[in-house]
């Protein structure tokens, strides 16, 4: 076991864990932040997406040893009241069906809009590639991202 300092959703945390423990399990099991989902465990589905220093990354393959001394934002930290423009657009467009992948989708979409406030269709597709939606709501996901791109992303 080792001790790691990490900033999660703007709050400093000290974690004691095996250095190879994936960030996903630190979030879910140690910190009880269960909005980030386990989907595949091999970084292929996007359900576990979080922001790592502002960029979208898959937390199932990121060991705590690599995450230490960095800023991590989870779906719980994206917006205190669920009023981030991407979250609002998700609701207005009625994106989710089962909802399982939605946290990862929203985290990828918000990272895209933070770095590119007016993405083209191709840029949206490229940024969202690898975020799997078993319900197939890709058309609504793209529509929500386009809607959110017309608002200011903070």
Beta strands, then each sheet from edge to edge (+ up, - down):
strand 1: 2-8
strand 2: 11-17
strand 3: 49-52
strand 4: 55-58
strand 5: 71-73
sheet 1: 2+ 1- 5- 3+ 4-
end
